[in-house]
Amino acid sequence: MNMTGWKENVRRVEPYTPGEQPKDQNVIKLNTNENPYGPSEKVRNCAMDYDLLRKYPDPAASDLVNTLALYHHVLPEQVFVGVGSDDVLGMAFLTFFNSDRPILFPDITYSFYPVWAELYRIPYRTKALTEDFRISVSDYEEKNGGVIFPNPNAPTARLLPLDEVEKIIQANRNVVVIVDEAYIDFAPEGSSALSLVDKYDNLLVVRTFSKSRSMAGLRIGYAIGQKDLIACMQAVKYSYNSYTMNRPSILYGCASVEDDAYFRETVGKIISTREWVTKEMKELGFRVIPSAANFIFAAHSTIPAEEIFRKAREKGIFFRYFKQPRIDNYLRITIGTDEEMHAVLDFFRELV
Ligand SMILES: *Cc1c(COP(=O)(O)O)cnc(C)c1O
């Protein structure tokens, strides 16, 4: 008798590798694009009623959905919330990408996209970014089963101007186009595809609380689109897990959105630190891709990225390094506090 016959029926996948989470808290951790400033005081001061934890949460997470709808000037029926944008994106793949034609995304992009495609057995094709890491709109004009890209892109940090995003949406009216806006709050005002949602019924915009709202530990993400798109995602969610959002997430998520002043202040600080660090790094011989995110993507003119990555790690400074064709001489560096970035620049100065 074959005792390992079950192995033939296993769904084998190559999982996504998240950035390292070092146990030592005394390191300068700039490898997973977290926000150094922590959530708003309003979140800190908002008391969770622990007795309520015995009860299931609202399956529709209505408080959070309504708060986000108000904030973005859309209807609650246009908002879908989930456990981080990874949950929202995974649900969107499952809901919208069911064609026999391949879905399209850039060759250098968020490395979770090919993982979901493999997991759900969605055919996909990647489109090469240009030499300087730009998305070419014309690559997305062929017949396909759907399109997804982050804007700004990750790990390149480059922003695709809104008129070009719109061209991609227009060229793909028969499939869903997902714009993953994990970093859009760090981009210039007017860059978000949210302004196009009313115009295009095939557009889904995905956001997260993990970066600009400094709540990666809570796991909140959301999508905004026209009502019909969101209803399709709800149906899939309720066929899978009704209670994705726990009570603390709903409560703290609302409190975060309600403190817009703090949100703007911390995002502004990160942007100005980014501009300063970019300038300093260029002077030290780095090629820095123009960033519209809370991280920068940079290569040094003489020192290999892998060497910088390794030496930094020995000093307790964590960057992200992708040993991947085309980008294996680049480092992805999250923007930390000014103090942390001073330490990083001192380390670079010593190195060069
Ligand atoms: C960080 C990130 C996400 C996932 O964020 P969550 O923490 O799951 O909300 C999604 N897309 C991109 C491009 C990201 O960088």
The ligand as an ORCA input file, in Angstrom:
! r2SCAN-3c Opt
* xyz 0 1
  C       3.297     46.466      1.907
  C       2.587     46.199      0.628
  C       1.356     45.556      0.592
  C       0.762     44.832      1.765
  O       0.480     45.545      2.836
  P      -0.379     44.964      4.037
  O       0.510     45.109      5.215
  O      -0.770     43.548      3.768
  O      -1.542     45.879      4.063
  C       0.687     45.440     -0.610
  N       1.217     45.901     -1.743
  C       2.414     46.486     -1.765
  C       2.976     46.953     -3.060
  C       3.143     46.632     -0.584
  O       4.362     47.154     -0.618
*
